[in-house]
């Protein structure tokens, strides 16, 4: 039995590859708390974006030439 979830308008699907053992552990951890993996990942991504807002990349330090 497959479960079809219709994405919200304006949403995008994101796929990633992780080790099977990490996936299984994450799935078990979220299930034990009654959470969905998607909801937890969205919360982490939202927090990351708040802490690291998009913008220009920091300039690389200038290299000093030999004298």
Steps between C-alpha positions, in 0.01 A plus 500: 500500500660828392411831655467796267553842651402797286754781542380845603478754217835667445698221665791308348610143547852439629678164476818407679711190541603394850631178646226248567596471867468877550162501325378214717623667820341834405172332410496310832589814699227710344241222525581452869410866555189483282658729241531477123847503347392770253380733777824460695715561191301811407548634855878442478521661155296800619727544801812476281369765259415733793853460636669519158293737287554483126717773361831560333774259597767651725800627308806277503796645689745683274817306423820677579776481244862434585728802518 
